[in-house]
Every structure is written in C-alpha cells, then in structure tokens.
C-alpha cells in the first residue's frame, strides 16, 4: 500500500490500520517505523496549511490583494484542520492496531 504526500491527504483509522497490516509483520520496530512514516505524511497538510495561511495573511495586509488573501486564509485553515485530524487518526489507528497485535 502506497500513500502519496499531498496537502489534501485524508486519513482515517481504518486506512491507518490497513497500512500497518500491509507490512506483514508484528515486529514492534517495523510497525513503529511505519507509524513514523505515516506521521510525516499526516503532518504535511498541517504544514502546508500554515504556510498558505501566512501567505494569505500577507496578501490580505496589502488591501489590493485581499480578494486572493481571504480565500487563501480559509483554504489554509481547512488544510491545517485536516492535518490535525490526520494525526489524530494515525494515533488512534496505531493504538488500536497494537492492542489487536498484543491480543493475537
């Protein structure tokens, strides 16, 4: 399973569990490495969102460009929120997967 780095990436708990299962291993080190990879992918929309919000704020300060800056602020806020939700989904999926792995 391959997940692309995208500012519009949307992860949920089931996709995280599927990604961790696709490793084919129960070794904690391998699973933790995959989780670290997922966390870096999940943080990308958050960072891009902050960057877009800063650019939008700078454009909004110049009154003539505010018609572009305000939508950029909204888009950046939305992207950052998606990144935060992605991080939460990775943590929930990882904790559920490790509890399932211990039970098996």
PyMOL commands that set and color helices and strands:
alter all, ss='L'
color gray80, all
select helices_A, chain A and resi 13-21+28-61+63-103
alter helices_A, ss='H'
color red, helices_A
deselect
rebuild
show_as cartoon
